[in-house]
Amino acid sequence: MLTMTSASVLTPLIERVPALAAPCRMHRSVYAIEASVIDWTRRTGLRVDRRSSCHRLAARAFAEFDAGSAALFAQWLTWLFHLDDQMDEERQPYPRLFDGNGEHPLEAAFADLWRITSVSMSDDWRLRFATNLQRQADACRTEADNRASSRVPTIEEYPGLRRGTAGPYLYDLVEPCLGVEVPPELHEGEPWQALVESCADVSAWCNDVASLDKERGDAHNFVVIAASELGLSEPEALDWVLDRIAGRCADMRAAARRLPLDTLPVKVARDVSKVACAYLTAPRAHIDWITETERYT
């Protein structure tokens, strides 16, 4: 078993990856963001979860933007964490969202967030979000089937499955939170997809490292899968995963450099850069949050 805290386990990663070296600044309105999340949680009937500190993750990821952007993203994170707990701990089915009756708090909270978030977005963005929401539902069902049959995912299939369960629509939400939209032709291109996927992998695998002790016994963890399939001890498997995370950090920066910003109109390029910068900030913001949240204790 690991005896180090999640913070100390991830410290070597921070020290070896230059892009993760500098801590994220905290938004100056972090307490107002927290109050906004608590008020929204109570209003929609969800349980107030102060241990997770979603507002602090959003306040770091959106430190350079207005408080409203961070608050909206924090509300979505709160909704995702409630959904994650329902699926992983309570083993409940994935809720009906777009066609739900709103009786379940998760459905009502989703409807509230969707109304606010989608109002200024295009049909292309709405379809993309809905598609990624379905990806999560499908991935969660696959996890449930795996648990029921005691099947362990392979190293090859796990990254794609993990991107699904981690909530791929979170990366779509950066756009409405910032009041911009990435052109479909750019979003569908290889550099943008590589940026999103590498960013998602870094955050998800760091989460696997942090949650290893809490979720011990669940095979849906990259460290557990590496130890089982490669015949590694747990410390060796942990090092193997940290190596993969470092590699994906390099992939993320390389993908950002390949974005064809010089082919876009100036305003569009500026908007796209805002979203890309939020992605590049996310991994260190996530690591800083992991070191202080009580979610994994």
JORA-V311228 format. One record per residue. RES is the residue in three letters. PSI is psi in degrees with one decimal (none if undefined). OMEGA is omega in radians with two decimals (* if undefined). Layout:
res=<RES RES>
psi=<PSI PSI>
omega=<OMEGA OMEGA>
//
This chain:
res=<MET LEU THR MET THR SER ALA SER VAL LEU THR PRO LEU ILE GLU ARG VAL PRO ALA LEU ALA ALA PRO CYS ARG MET HIS ARG SER VAL TYR ALA ILE GLU ALA SER VAL ILE ASP TRP THR ARG ARG THR GLY LEU ARG VAL ASP ARG ARG SER SER CYS HIS ARG LEU ALA ALA ARG ALA PHE ALA GLU PHE ASP ALA GLY SER ALA ALA LEU PHE ALA GLN TRP LEU THR TRP LEU PHE HIS LEU ASP ASP GLN MET ASP GLU GLU ARG GLN PRO TYR PRO ARG LEU PHE ASP GLY ASN GLY GLU HIS PRO LEU GLU ALA ALA PHE ALA ASP LEU TRP ARG ILE THR SER VAL SER MET SER ASP ASP TRP ARG LEU ARG PHE ALA THR ASN LEU GLN ARG GLN ALA ASP ALA CYS ARG THR GLU ALA ASP ASN ARG ALA SER SER ARG VAL PRO THR ILE GLU GLU TYR PRO GLY LEU ARG ARG GLY THR ALA GLY PRO TYR LEU TYR ASP LEU VAL GLU PRO CYS LEU GLY VAL GLU VAL PRO PRO GLU LEU HIS GLU GLY GLU PRO TRP GLN ALA LEU VAL GLU SER CYS ALA ASP VAL SER ALA TRP CYS ASN ASP VAL ALA SER LEU ASP LYS GLU ARG GLY ASP ALA HIS ASN PHE VAL VAL ILE ALA ALA SER GLU LEU GLY LEU SER GLU PRO GLU ALA LEU ASP TRP VAL LEU ASP ARG ILE ALA GLY ARG CYS ALA ASP MET ARG ALA ALA ALA ARG ARG LEU PRO LEU ASP THR LEU PRO VAL LYS VAL ALA ARG ASP VAL SER LYS VAL ALA CYS ALA TYR LEU THR ALA PRO ARG ALA HIS ILE ASP TRP ILE THR GLU THR GLU ARG TYR THR>
psi=<150.2 138.8 -11.2 157.0 163.3 -35.0 -47.7 -30.1 -36.7 -10.4 -43.7 -33.4 -43.1 -38.2 -26.1 -16.8 109.2 -36.2 -17.6 4.9 -40.6 126.2 152.3 142.1 144.8 137.3 137.6 -17.8 31.2 -35.8 -33.6 -36.3 -43.2 -45.3 -37.7 -41.7 -44.1 -44.7 -44.4 -41.1 -47.2 -39.5 -33.3 -1.7 10.3 159.7 133.1 120.7 90.5 -20.0 -31.3 -30.7 46.9 -33.5 -30.5 -33.9 -47.7 -37.6 -26.9 -44.9 -30.3 31.3 -28.7 3.2 179.6 161.1 -32.0 -38.2 -47.4 -39.2 -42.6 -42.5 -37.7 -36.0 -41.4 -40.1 -41.5 -43.9 -44.0 -42.0 -38.0 -41.0 -43.9 -42.9 -38.4 -39.7 -43.4 -42.2 -40.8 -11.1 38.3 157.4 159.7 131.6 157.8 127.8 -73.8 -28.8 18.0 163.7 -1.4 5.6 -34.5 137.6 -36.3 -37.4 -44.3 -42.0 -40.4 -45.7 -40.4 -46.9 -40.4 -41.2 -43.6 -40.3 -39.9 -10.1 -35.8 7.4 157.0 167.3 -33.8 -44.5 -42.6 -40.9 -41.1 -44.7 -47.1 -37.4 -43.2 -29.5 -40.2 -34.6 -41.2 -44.0 -43.7 -41.7 -38.6 -37.4 -38.7 -42.9 -44.5 -41.4 -40.5 -43.8 -41.2 -32.3 4.6 34.0 135.9 124.9 153.1 163.9 -35.5 -39.4 -19.3 -44.8 -43.0 -41.7 -42.1 -37.2 -33.7 -49.1 -24.0 -7.2 73.2 -21.6 -15.1 -35.0 -25.2 -30.7 -19.3 -37.0 -56.2 -30.3 -32.8 -4.0 32.0 174.7 131.7 129.5 138.8 -40.9 -32.8 -42.6 -35.6 -8.6 160.3 -42.7 -41.5 -42.8 -38.0 -37.9 -48.6 -46.5 -39.6 -38.5 -43.7 -41.5 -43.8 -49.6 -43.0 -42.0 -33.7 -38.3 -39.9 -42.5 -46.1 -33.7 6.2 -48.9 -40.7 -38.7 23.7 133.6 -16.3 125.5 -9.6 69.1 132.0 -35.1 -44.3 -43.4 -42.9 -42.8 -41.8 -47.3 -33.0 -2.5 38.9 154.9 165.8 -44.8 -38.4 -41.1 -37.7 -45.3 -38.5 -43.5 -41.3 -36.6 -42.7 -39.2 -44.4 -40.4 -39.5 -29.2 -41.8 -40.6 -38.9 -47.0 -38.8 -40.4 -39.9 -37.8 -22.4 -4.0 130.5 58.8 -29.5 -9.8 -2.8 153.8 152.5 -46.9 -41.6 -43.0 -38.1 -42.4 -43.5 -39.7 -36.5 -45.3 -44.6 -39.9 -36.3 -39.9 -44.7 -27.5 -27.9 -45.9 -45.1 -36.4 -39.6 -43.2 -44.1 -39.6 -40.3 -36.5 -16.5 -19.7 152.3 9.8 -29.8 13.6 none>
omega=<3.05 3.08 3.11 3.04 3.11 3.14 -3.10 3.10 -3.09 -3.11 3.11 3.12 3.12 -3.07 -3.05 -3.10 -3.09 -3.10 3.14 -2.99 -3.04 3.08 3.11 3.04 3.09 3.12 -3.09 3.14 -3.03 -3.11 3.04 3.09 3.10 -3.13 3.12 3.14 3.14 3.13 3.14 -3.13 3.14 -3.10 -3.10 3.06 3.08 3.09 3.08 -3.08 -3.12 -3.08 -3.07 3.11 3.14 -3.09 -3.12 3.04 3.13 -3.12 3.05 -3.10 -3.10 -3.07 -3.08 -3.09 -3.07 -3.07 3.13 3.10 -3.13 -3.12 3.13 3.12 3.11 3.09 3.08 3.08 3.12 3.11 3.14 -3.12 3.05 3.10 -3.13 3.12 3.13 -3.09 -3.01 -3.03 -3.11 3.12 3.10 3.14 3.10 -3.06 3.01 -3.02 -3.12 -3.12 3.13 3.14 3.08 -3.12 3.11 3.14 3.12 3.12 -3.14 3.13 3.10 -3.13 3.13 3.14 -3.13 3.13 -3.11 -2.99 -2.98 -2.96 -3.08 -3.06 -3.10 3.06 3.10 3.14 -3.13 3.12 3.12 3.12 -3.12 3.11 -3.14 3.04 3.10 3.07 3.11 3.13 -3.14 -3.13 3.12 3.09 3.09 3.08 -3.14 3.10 3.11 -3.14 -3.12 -3.11 -3.12 3.14 3.10 3.11 3.09 3.09 -3.10 -3.06 -3.03 -3.11 3.11 3.10 -3.10 3.07 3.13 -3.08 -3.10 3.12 -3.10 3.13 3.09 -3.11 3.01 -3.04 3.12 -3.09 3.12 3.09 3.14 3.13 3.14 3.08 3.12 3.13 -3.10 -3.10 3.08 -3.11 -3.11 -3.12 -3.07 -3.12 -3.12 3.12 3.10 3.11 -3.11 -3.06 3.13 3.08 3.13 -3.14 -3.13 -3.11 -3.10 -3.10 3.00 3.09 3.10 3.12 -3.08 -3.03 -3.02 -3.10 -3.11 -3.05 -3.12 -3.07 3.09 -3.08 -3.09 3.14 -3.03 3.12 3.14 -3.11 3.13 3.13 -3.09 -3.00 -3.09 3.14 -3.10 2.94 -3.12 3.08 3.11 3.12 3.09 3.10 3.13 3.13 3.11 3.06 3.12 3.12 3.12 3.11 3.13 3.03 3.10 3.11 -3.11 3.14 3.13 3.13 3.13 3.13 -3.12 -3.13 -3.08 -3.07 -3.09 3.11 -3.06 2.97 -3.01 -3.11 3.13 3.12 3.12 3.13 3.12 3.13 3.10 -3.12 -3.14 3.12 3.08 3.08 -3.10 3.12 -2.97 -3.08 3.14 3.07 3.14 3.13 3.11 3.11 3.13 -3.09 -3.06 -3.11 3.05 -3.08 -3.06 3.12 *>
//
